[in-house]
Amino acid sequence: MSGYLWQGDVLILNLHVQPKASKDEWSGLYGDRLKLRIKAPPIDGKANSHLLKFIAGEFGVSKSACKLLNGESGRDKRVAITEPCTFPIELNISQHL
């Protein structure tokens, strides 16, 4: 599966985010990116804040362990997750050993 890479203990996700979805969910691949649908609208940073909160929950880390690296105002984003504890089954991400 593409859409992610490890840099030491940090997992980098390359995402294509669809805001204003009916529910938060992973939706497979969009080109070479992981597609993620989120409920929040893309207004006043609400979508980015919701995105980081959702990803933190999915990977079993605090929100402060997730950082938006780029893509603040677009749909294509890169997110860094420091020392993720759990991995969503839908993504089939291999744990870093």
C-alpha distances in whole Angstrom, upper triangle without the diagonal:
4,7,8,10,13,17,19,19,17,14,13,12,12,13,15,17,20,23,26,24,25,23,20,17,13,13,9,9,12,11,9,10,9,12,15,18,21,25,26,28,27,31,32,29,29,25,24,26,24,21,21,23,21,18,20,21,17,17,21,22,25,25,26,23,21,22,21,21,21,21,24,26,23,20,17,17,16,17,17,18,20,20,18,19,17,13,13,12,11,8,7,7,9,13,14,17
4,6,8,12,15,17,18,16,12,11,9,9,10,12,16,18,22,25,23,25,23,20,17,14,13,10,8,10,9,6,7,8,11,14,18,20,24,25,27,25,29,30,27,27,23,22,24,23,20,20,22,20,17,20,21,18,17,21,22,24,24,25,22,19,20,19,18,18,18,21,23,20,17,15,14,13,14,15,16,19,19,18,20,18,15,14,15,13,9,10,9,11,14,15,18
4,7,11,14,17,17,14,11,8,6,5,7,9,12,16,19,22,21,23,21,18,16,12,12,10,8,9,9,6,4,5,9,11,15,17,21,22,23,22,25,26,23,23,20,18,21,20,16,17,19,17,14,17,19,16,15,19,20,22,21,22,19,16,16,15,14,15,15,18,19,17,14,11,11,10,11,12,14,17,17,16,18,17,14,14,15,13,9,11,10,12,14,15,19
4,7,10,13,13,10,7,5,4,6,9,12,14,18,20,24,23,25,23,19,17,14,15,12,11,13,13,9,8,8,12,13,17,19,22,23,25,23,26,27,23,24,21,18,20,20,16,16,18,17,13,16,17,15,13,17,17,19,19,19,16,14,14,14,13,14,15,18,20,18,16,13,12,9,9,10,11,13,14,13,16,15,12,13,14,13,10,11,8,10,11,12,15
4,7,10,10,9,6,5,7,9,12,15,18,21,24,27,26,28,26,22,20,17,18,16,15,16,15,12,11,12,15,17,20,22,26,26,28,26,29,29,25,26,23,21,22,22,19,18,20,19,16,17,19,17,15,18,18,20,20,20,16,15,15,15,14,15,17,20,22,21,19,16,14,11,11,10,11,12,13,13,16,16,13,15,17,16,12,13,9,10,11,10,13
4,6,7,6,5,6,9,11,15,18,20,24,26,29,28,31,28,24,22,19,21,19,18,20,19,16,15,15,18,19,23,24,28,28,29,28,31,30,27,27,25,22,23,23,20,18,20,20,16,17,19,17,14,17,16,19,19,18,15,14,14,16,14,17,19,21,24,23,22,19,16,13,12,9,10,10,10,11,14,15,13,16,17,18,14,14,10,10,9,7,10
4,6,5,6,7,11,13,17,20,22,26,28,31,31,33,30,26,25,22,24,22,21,22,22,18,17,18,21,22,25,26,29,29,31,29,31,30,27,28,26,22,23,24,21,19,21,21,18,18,21,19,16,18,17,19,19,18,14,14,14,15,13,16,19,21,24,24,23,20,17,13,12,9,10,10,10,12,15,17,16,19,21,21,18,18,14,13,12,9,12
4,6,8,10,14,16,20,23,25,29,30,33,33,35,32,28,27,24,27,25,24,25,25,21,20,20,24,24,28,28,31,31,33,31,34,33,29,30,28,25,25,26,23,20,23,23,19,18,21,20,16,18,16,19,19,18,14,15,15,17,16,19,22,24,27,27,26,23,20,16,15,11,11,9,9,12,14,16,17,20,22,23,19,19,15,14,12,8,10
4,7,10,13,16,19,23,24,27,29,32,31,33,30,26,25,23,25,24,23,25,25,22,20,20,23,23,26,26,29,29,31,30,32,31,27,28,26,23,23,23,21,18,20,20,16,15,18,17,13,14,13,15,16,15,11,13,14,16,16,19,22,23,27,26,25,23,20,16,14,10,9,6,5,8,11,13,14,17,19,21,18,18,14,13,10,7,9
4,6,10,13,16,19,20,24,25,28,28,30,27,23,22,20,23,21,21,22,23,19,17,17,20,20,23,23,26,26,28,26,28,28,24,24,22,19,20,20,18,15,17,17,14,13,16,15,12,14,12,14,14,13,9,10,10,13,12,15,18,20,23,23,22,19,16,12,10,6,6,5,6,8,11,13,13,16,19,19,16,17,13,13,11,9,12
4,6,10,12,16,17,21,22,26,25,27,24,20,19,17,19,18,17,19,19,16,14,13,16,16,20,20,24,24,26,24,27,27,23,23,21,18,19,19,16,14,16,15,12,12,15,13,10,13,12,14,14,14,11,10,11,12,12,15,17,18,22,21,19,17,14,10,8,6,5,6,7,7,11,12,11,13,16,16,13,13,10,10,9,9,12
4,7,10,13,15,19,20,24,23,26,23,20,18,16,18,16,15,16,16,13,11,11,14,14,18,19,22,22,24,22,25,24,21,21,19,16,17,18,14,13,16,15,12,13,16,14,12,15,14,16,15,15,12,10,10,10,9,11,13,15,18,17,16,13,10,7,6,5,6,9,11,11,14,14,13,14,17,17,13,14,11,13,13,12,15
4,6,10,11,15,17,20,20,22,20,16,15,12,14,13,12,13,14,11,8,7,10,11,14,16,19,19,21,19,22,23,19,19,16,14,16,16,12,12,14,13,10,12,15,13,12,15,15,16,15,16,13,10,10,10,10,11,12,14,17,15,13,10,8,6,5,6,8,11,13,12,15,14,12,13,15,14,11,13,10,13,14,14,18
4,7,10,13,16,19,19,22,20,17,15,13,13,12,10,10,10,8,5,6,9,10,14,15,19,19,20,18,21,22,19,19,16,14,17,17,13,13,16,15,12,15,18,15,15,18,18,19,18,18,16,13,12,10,10,10,10,13,15,13,11,7,6,5,7,9,11,15,17,16,19,18,15,15,17,15,12,15,13,15,17,17,21
4,6,10,12,16,15,18,17,14,12,10,11,10,9,8,10,9,5,5,6,7,10,12,16,16,17,15,19,20,16,17,13,12,15,14,10,12,15,13,11,15,16,14,15,18,18,19,17,19,17,13,13,11,11,10,9,12,13,11,8,6,5,6,8,11,13,16,18,17,19,18,15,14,17,14,12,15,14,17,19,19,23
4,7,10,13,13,16,15,13,12,10,10,10,8,7,9,9,6,6,5,6,9,11,14,14,15,13,17,19,16,16,13,12,15,14,11,14,16,14,13,17,18,17,18,21,21,22,19,21,20,16,16,13,14,12,10,12,12,9,5,5,6,9,11,14,16,20,22,20,23,21,18,17,18,15,14,17,17,20,22,23,27
4,6,10,10,13,12,10,10,9,10,11,11,10,12,13,9,8,6,5,6,7,10,11,11,10,14,16,13,13,9,10,13,11,9,12,14,12,12,15,17,15,17,20,20,20,18,20,19,16,15,12,14,13,10,11,11,8,5,6,7,10,11,15,16,20,22,20,22,21,18,16,19,16,15,18,18,22,23,24,28
4,7,7,10,11,10,10,10,10,12,12,11,14,15,12,11,8,6,5,6,9,9,9,9,13,16,14,13,9,11,14,12,10,14,15,13,14,18,18,17,19,22,23,23,20,22,22,19,18,16,18,16,13,13,12,10,7,9,11,14,15,19,20,24,26,23,25,23,21,18,20,17,17,21,21,25,26,28,31
4,6,9,10,9,11,12,13,15,16,15,18,19,16,14,11,9,6,5,6,6,5,6,10,13,11,10,7,9,12,10,9,13,14,13,14,17,18,17,20,22,22,22,19,22,22,19,18,16,18,16,13,13,12,10,8,11,12,16,16,19,20,24,26,24,26,24,22,20,22,19,19,23,23,27,28,29,33
4,7,8,9,12,14,14,18,18,17,21,22,19,17,14,11,8,6,5,5,5,8,10,14,13,11,8,12,13,11,12,15,16,14,16,19,19,19,22,24,24,24,21,24,24,21,21,19,22,20,17,16,15,14,12,15,16,19,19,23,23,27,29,26,28,26,24,21,23,21,21,25,26,29,30,32,36
4,5,7,9,11,11,15,16,16,19,21,18,16,12,9,6,5,5,7,8,11,14,17,16,13,11,14,15,12,12,16,16,14,16,19,18,17,21,23,24,24,21,24,25,22,22,20,23,21,19,18,17,16,13,16,17,20,20,23,23,27,28,25,26,24,22,19,21,18,19,23,24,27,29,31,34
4,7,9,12,13,16,19,18,22,24,21,18,15,12,8,8,6,9,11,14,16,19,19,16,13,17,17,14,14,18,17,14,17,20,18,18,22,23,25,25,23,26,26,24,25,23,26,25,22,22,21,20,17,19,20,23,22,25,25,29,30,26,27,25,23,19,21,18,20,24,25,29,30,32,36
4,6,10,11,15,17,18,22,23,19,16,13,10,7,6,5,9,12,15,17,20,18,15,13,15,16,12,12,15,14,11,14,17,15,14,18,20,21,21,20,23,23,21,22,21,24,24,21,21,21,20,17,19,19,21,20,23,22,25,26,23,23,21,19,16,17,15,17,21,22,26,27,29,32
4,7,10,13,15,16,20,20,17,14,11,7,5,4,6,9,12,14,17,19,17,14,11,13,13,10,9,12,11,8,10,13,12,11,14,16,18,18,16,20,20,17,19,18,21,21,19,19,19,18,15,17,16,18,17,19,18,22,23,19,20,18,16,13,15,13,14,18,19,22,23,25,29
4,6,9,12,14,17,18,14,11,9,6,5,7,9,12,15,16,20,22,19,17,14,15,16,12,11,13,13,9,10,14,12,10,13,16,18,19,18,21,20,18,19,18,21,21,19,20,20,18,15,16,16,17,16,19,18,21,22,18,19,16,14,10,12,9,11,14,16,19,21,23,27
4,6,9,11,14,14,11,8,6,5,6,9,12,14,17,18,21,23,20,18,15,16,17,14,12,14,14,11,10,14,13,10,13,16,18,19,18,21,20,17,19,18,20,20,18,19,20,18,14,14,14,15,15,17,16,20,20,17,18,15,12,9,10,7,8,11,13,17,18,21,24
4,7,8,12,13,10,7,5,6,7,10,13,16,18,18,22,24,22,20,17,18,19,17,14,17,18,14,14,17,17,14,16,20,21,23,22,25,23,20,21,20,21,21,19,20,21,18,14,14,15,16,17,19,19,23,23,20,21,18,15,12,12,9,9,13,14,18,20,23,26
4,7,10,10,9,6,6,8,10,14,17,19,21,21,25,27,24,23,19,20,22,19,16,18,20,16,15,19,18,15,17,20,22,24,23,25,24,21,22,20,21,21,19,21,22,19,15,14,15,16,17,19,19,22,23,20,21,18,15,12,11,8,7,10,12,16,19,21,24
4,6,7,6,5,5,9,11,15,18,20,21,21,25,27,24,23,20,20,22,20,17,19,21,18,16,20,20,17,18,22,23,25,24,26,24,21,21,19,20,19,17,20,20,17,14,12,14,14,16,18,19,22,23,21,22,20,16,14,14,11,9,12,13,16,19,21,25
4,6,5,6,6,9,11,15,18,20,20,19,23,25,23,22,19,19,22,20,17,19,22,19,18,21,22,19,21,24,25,27,25,27,25,22,21,19,19,17,16,18,18,15,11,10,12,14,16,19,20,24,25,23,25,23,19,17,18,14,13,15,16,19,22,24,27
4,6,8,9,13,15,18,22,23,23,22,25,27,25,25,21,21,24,23,20,22,24,22,20,24,25,22,23,26,27,29,27,28,26,23,22,20,19,18,16,20,19,16,13,11,13,14,17,20,21,25,26,24,27,25,21,20,20,17,15,17,17,20,23,24,27
4,7,9,13,16,19,23,23,24,23,26,28,25,25,21,20,23,23,19,20,23,21,19,22,23,20,20,24,25,27,25,26,24,21,20,18,17,16,15,19,19,16,14,11,12,12,15,17,19,22,23,21,24,22,19,18,18,16,13,15,14,17,20,20,24
4,6,9,13,15,19,20,21,19,23,24,21,21,18,17,20,19,15,17,19,17,15,18,20,17,18,21,22,23,22,23,21,18,17,15,15,14,13,16,17,14,11,8,9,9,12,14,16,19,21,19,22,20,17,16,17,14,11,14,13,16,18,19,23
4,6,10,13,17,18,19,18,22,24,20,20,16,16,18,17,13,15,17,14,12,16,17,14,15,18,19,21,20,21,19,16,16,15,15,15,14,16,17,15,11,10,10,10,11,14,15,18,19,17,19,17,14,12,13,10,8,11,11,15,17,18,22
4,7,10,14,15,16,16,20,22,19,18,14,15,17,15,12,14,16,14,13,16,17,14,16,19,20,22,20,22,21,17,18,16,17,16,14,16,16,13,10,9,10,12,13,16,17,20,22,19,21,19,16,13,14,11,10,14,14,18,20,22,25
4,6,10,12,14,14,17,19,16,15,12,12,14,12,9,12,13,10,10,14,14,12,14,17,18,19,17,20,19,16,16,14,16,16,14,15,16,13,10,10,10,12,12,15,16,19,21,18,20,17,15,12,14,11,11,14,15,19,20,22,26
4,7,9,11,12,15,18,16,14,10,12,14,11,9,13,13,11,12,15,15,13,16,19,20,20,18,21,21,18,18,16,19,18,15,16,16,14,10,12,13,15,15,18,18,22,23,20,22,20,17,14,16,13,14,17,18,22,23,25,29
4,6,8,10,13,15,13,11,7,10,11,8,7,11,11,8,11,14,13,13,16,18,19,19,16,19,19,16,17,15,18,18,15,15,15,14,11,13,13,15,15,18,18,22,23,20,22,20,18,15,18,15,16,20,20,24,24,26,30
4,7,10,12,14,13,10,8,11,11,8,9,13,12,10,13,16,15,15,18,20,21,20,18,21,22,19,19,18,21,20,18,17,16,16,14,16,16,19,18,21,21,24,26,23,24,22,21,18,20,18,19,23,24,27,28,30,33
4,7,8,11,9,6,5,8,9,6,8,11,11,11,13,16,16,16,19,21,20,19,16,19,21,18,18,16,19,18,16,14,14,14,13,16,15,18,17,20,20,24,26,23,25,23,22,20,23,21,21,25,25,28,29,31,34
4,6,9,9,6,6,9,11,9,11,14,14,14,16,19,19,20,22,24,24,22,19,21,23,20,19,17,20,18,15,13,12,13,12,15,16,19,19,22,23,26,28,26,28,27,25,23,26,24,24,28,27,31,32,33,37
4,7,6,6,5,8,10,10,11,13,15,15,17,19,20,21,23,25,24,22,19,21,22,19,18,15,17,15,12,10,8,9,9,13,13,16,17,20,22,25,28,26,28,27,26,24,27,24,24,28,27,31,31,32,36
4,6,6,7,9,11,11,13,15,16,17,19,21,22,23,25,26,25,23,20,21,23,20,19,16,19,17,14,11,10,12,13,16,16,19,19,22,24,27,30,28,30,30,28,27,30,28,27,31,30,34,34,35,38
4,6,8,9,10,11,13,15,16,17,19,20,22,23,25,26,24,22,18,19,22,19,17,15,18,16,14,11,10,13,15,17,17,19,19,21,23,26,29,28,30,30,29,28,31,29,29,32,31,34,34,35,38
4,6,5,6,9,10,11,12,14,16,17,19,20,21,23,21,19,15,16,18,15,14,12,14,13,12,8,8,11,12,15,13,15,15,18,19,22,25,24,26,26,25,25,28,26,25,29,28,31,30,31,34
4,6,5,6,8,10,11,12,14,15,17,18,20,21,20,18,14,16,18,15,15,13,16,16,14,11,11,13,13,16,15,17,16,18,19,22,25,23,25,25,24,23,26,25,24,28,27,30,30,31,34
4,6,5,6,9,10,10,12,14,15,16,18,20,19,18,14,16,18,14,14,12,15,14,12,9,10,11,10,13,12,14,13,17,17,21,23,21,24,23,22,20,23,21,21,24,24,27,27,28,32
4,5,5,6,9,10,11,12,14,15,16,18,17,15,12,13,14,11,10,8,11,11,9,7,9,10,10,11,10,11,10,13,14,17,20,19,21,21,20,19,23,21,20,24,22,25,25,26,29
4,5,5,6,9,10,11,13,14,16,17,15,13,9,11,13,10,10,9,13,14,13,10,12,14,14,15,13,14,12,14,14,17,20,18,20,20,20,19,23,22,21,24,23,26,25,26,29
4,6,5,6,9,10,11,12,14,15,15,13,10,13,14,12,12,12,15,16,14,12,14,15,14,15,13,15,13,15,15,18,20,18,20,19,18,17,20,19,19,23,22,25,25,26,29
4,5,5,6,9,10,11,12,14,13,13,10,12,13,10,10,9,13,13,12,11,13,13,11,12,10,11,10,12,12,16,18,16,18,17,16,15,18,17,16,19,18,22,22,23,26
4,5,5,6,9,10,11,12,10,9,6,9,9,6,7,8,11,13,13,12,14,15,14,14,11,11,8,10,9,12,15,13,15,15,15,15,18,18,17,20,18,21,20,21,24
4,6,5,6,9,10,11,10,8,6,9,10,8,10,11,15,16,16,15,17,18,17,17,15,15,12,13,12,14,16,14,15,15,15,14,18,18,18,20,19,22,21,22,25
4,5,5,6,9,10,10,10,9,12,12,10,12,13,16,17,17,16,18,18,16,16,14,14,12,13,12,15,16,13,14,13,13,11,15,14,14,17,17,20,19,21,24
4,5,5,6,8,8,9,8,11,10,8,10,11,14,15,15,15,18,17,15,15,13,12,9,10,8,11,13,10,12,11,10,10,13,13,12,15,14,16,16,18,21
4,6,5,6,5,6,5,8,7,6,10,12,15,17,18,17,20,20,19,18,15,14,11,10,8,10,11,8,10,10,11,11,15,16,15,17,15,17,16,17,20
4,6,5,6,8,8,11,11,10,14,15,18,20,21,20,22,22,20,20,18,17,14,14,11,13,13,10,10,9,10,10,13,14,14,17,16,18,17,19,21
4,6,8,10,11,14,12,11,14,16,18,20,20,20,23,22,19,19,17,16,13,13,11,13,13,9,9,7,7,6,10,11,11,13,12,15,14,16,19
4,6,9,10,12,10,10,13,15,17,19,20,21,23,23,21,20,17,15,12,11,8,10,9,5,6,5,5,7,11,12,11,12,11,13,11,13,16
4,7,9,12,10,11,14,17,19,22,23,23,26,25,24,23,20,18,15,14,10,10,9,6,5,5,8,10,13,15,15,16,14,15,13,15,17
4,7,8,6,8,12,15,17,20,21,21,24,24,23,22,19,17,13,12,8,8,8,6,7,8,11,13,16,18,17,18,16,17,15,15,18
4,5,5,7,11,14,17,19,21,20,23,24,23,23,19,18,14,12,9,9,10,9,10,12,14,16,19,21,20,21,19,20,18,19,21
4,5,5,8,11,14,17,18,16,19,20,20,20,16,15,12,11,9,10,12,11,13,14,15,16,20,21,20,22,20,21,20,20,23
4,5,7,10,13,16,18,16,20,21,21,21,17,15,12,10,9,9,12,12,14,16,17,19,23,23,22,24,21,23,20,20,23
4,7,10,12,16,18,17,21,22,21,20,16,14,10,8,6,5,8,8,11,13,15,17,20,21,19,21,18,19,17,16,19
4,7,9,12,14,14,17,18,17,16,13,10,7,6,5,7,10,9,12,14,14,15,19,19,17,19,17,18,17,17,20
4,6,9,11,11,15,15,16,14,11,9,6,5,7,9,12,12,16,17,17,18,22,21,19,21,19,20,19,19,22
4,6,8,7,11,12,12,11,7,6,5,7,9,12,15,15,18,19,18,19,22,21,19,22,19,21,21,21,24
4,7,8,12,12,13,11,7,5,5,7,10,12,16,16,20,21,20,21,24,23,20,22,20,22,21,20,23
4,6,9,9,10,8,6,5,7,10,13,16,19,19,23,23,22,22,25,24,21,24,21,24,24,23,26
4,6,5,7,6,4,7,9,12,15,18,22,21,25,24,23,22,25,23,21,24,22,25,25,25,29
4,6,8,9,7,9,10,13,16,19,22,22,25,25,24,23,26,25,23,26,24,27,27,27,30
4,7,9,9,12,13,17,20,23,26,25,28,28,26,25,28,26,24,28,26,29,30,30,34
4,6,7,11,13,17,19,23,26,25,28,27,25,24,26,24,22,25,24,27,28,29,32
4,6,10,12,16,18,22,25,23,26,25,22,21,23,20,19,22,22,25,26,27,31
4,7,10,14,16,20,23,21,24,23,21,20,22,19,17,20,19,22,24,24,28
4,7,10,13,16,19,18,21,21,19,18,21,19,17,20,18,21,22,22,25
4,7,10,13,16,15,19,19,17,17,20,19,16,18,16,18,19,18,22
4,7,10,13,12,16,16,15,15,18,18,15,17,15,17,17,17,20
4,6,10,10,14,15,14,15,19,19,16,17,14,16,15,14,17
4,6,6,10,11,11,13,17,17,15,16,13,14,13,12,15
4,6,9,12,13,15,19,20,17,18,15,15,13,12,14
4,6,9,11,14,17,19,17,17,13,13,10,9,11
4,6,7,11,14,16,14,14,11,11,9,9,12
4,7,10,13,16,14,14,12,12,9,10,12
4,7,9,12,11,11,10,11,9,11,13
4,6,9,8,8,7,8,8,11,14
4,5,6,7,8,10,11,14,17
4,5,5,8,10,12,15,18
4,6,9,12,14,17,20
4,5,9,11,14,17
4,6,9,12,15
4,6,9,12
4,6,9
4,6
4
